[in-house]
Amino acid sequence: YRLTIGVFLSIFVSIFNGVSLTSLIPIFDSLGSSENYKFQLALTKADQEFLKKQESEVVPYTLEWGKFYFARTKSYINQELAKRTPDELVYLFCLIIIPIYLLKMICLAGTIYFVNSAGLLSVRDLRMALYLKLQDLPLNDFLREKTGILMSRIINDVDTVGKVVSNDLKDAINDFFSILIHLAILLILSWELFFLIFIVIPFI
């Protein structure tokens, strides 16, 4: 169960990491900007077409419905952001980013704890299984094998397995979900670049 909790927390680490990275964009856009500049969420052509629809028009409860209200939400946020000065925008987004970073650190600490503890517990179980196996071996096996080799199997080899299960597995899980989240962000930003990286990355 520890590994399952670690994987679950790792997903949140990747999500918070993606959100925190994208949240930095409005801060840098607002820094040093003139009073006339107002940070706005980008509205695509599809969003603008949805916004042209009359309020009284009934939008079918399909995928188009979701796109319609997503465009309306972005338009509403832009109206609220337009009322603020650049300094107020920087302060606002800083207030949003700080809790996100705190949540990310808490989830990351939980991921490290649960995945590493799962690895250490597996090492304990493996060593216990090897110890019980050694008790069942006949005396002739101890005469044929050197003591150093037996100790290496029980100590060094099990340590190597433990590092793979704990540290390497933690990094692999975090990196896997980070890649998925960043690919999702890229797909939202530009589907052309999303498909382009699958052509470029194999050469890299």
Residue pairs with C-beta under 8 A, 6 or more apart in sequence:
2 114
2 115
2 117
2 118
2 121
3 114
3 115
3 118
5 110
5 114
6 110
6 111
6 113
6 114
6 115
6 118
6 170
6 173
7 115
7 173
9 107
9 108
9 110
9 111
9 114
10 107
10 111
10 115
10 170
10 173
10 174
10 177
11 177
12 103
12 104
12 107
13 104
13 107
13 108
13 111
13 174
13 177
13 178
14 174
14 177
14 178
14 180
14 181
15 181
16 100
16 101
16 103
16 104
16 107
17 104
17 178
17 181
18 178
18 181
18 182
18 184
18 185
19 100
20 97
20 100
20 101
20 104
21 185
22 185
23 93
23 96
23 97
23 100
24 97
26 39
26 89
26 93
27 89
27 90
27 93
27 94
27 97
29 39
30 37
30 39
30 86
30 87
30 89
30 90
30 93
31 86
31 90
33 39
33 86
34 86
35 85
35 86
37 86
38 81
38 82
38 84
38 86
38 89
39 81
39 86
39 89
40 78
40 81
40 82
41 74
41 77
41 78
41 81
43 51
43 71
43 74
43 75
43 78
46 67
46 71
47 67
47 70
47 71
47 74
47 75
48 71
50 67
50 68
50 71
50 72
51 71
51 72
51 75
53 59
53 68
59 65
59 68
59 69
81 89
84 92
108 174
111 170
111 173
111 174
112 170
115 166
115 169
115 170
115 173
116 166
116 167
116 170
118 165
118 166
119 162
119 163
119 165
119 166
119 167
119 169
120 162
120 166
122 161
122 162
122 165
123 158
123 159
123 161
123 162
123 165
126 158
126 161
126 162
127 154
127 158
130 153
130 154
130 158
131 154
134 150
134 154
142 150
183 194
186 193
186 194
186 197
187 194
